[in-house]
Amino acid sequence: MEKALEEAELKIKALNTLIDLAEEQLNIDIRKKSGAKQSLKQNKTILK
């Protein structure tokens, strides 16, 4: 069980590093900002 937790934490760290690098190199925001909400137009598009 402890080994699984260590592996999960390592995976999270690796994914966060990947996201950080992609955001920096591609100059885009990947992570959703806290408190950010989708516009009504986006919601309608998603629901179609």
Secondary structure in CASP SS format (residue, H / E / C, confidence):
PFRMAT SS
TARGET T0000
AUTHOR 0000-0000-0000
METHOD secondary structure of the structure
MODEL  1
M C 1.00
E H 1.00
K H 1.00
A H 1.00
L H 1.00
E H 1.00
E H 1.00
A H 1.00
E H 1.00
L H 1.00
K H 1.00
I H 1.00
K H 1.00
A H 1.00
L H 1.00
N H 1.00
T H 1.00
L H 1.00
I H 1.00
D H 1.00
L H 1.00
A H 1.00
E H 1.00
E H 1.00
Q H 1.00
L H 1.00
N C 1.00
I C 1.00
D C 1.00
I C 1.00
R C 1.00
K C 1.00
K C 1.00
S C 1.00
G C 1.00
A C 1.00
K C 1.00
Q C 1.00
S C 1.00
L H 1.00
K H 1.00
Q H 1.00
N H 1.00
K H 1.00
T H 1.00
I H 1.00
L H 1.00
K C 1.00
END
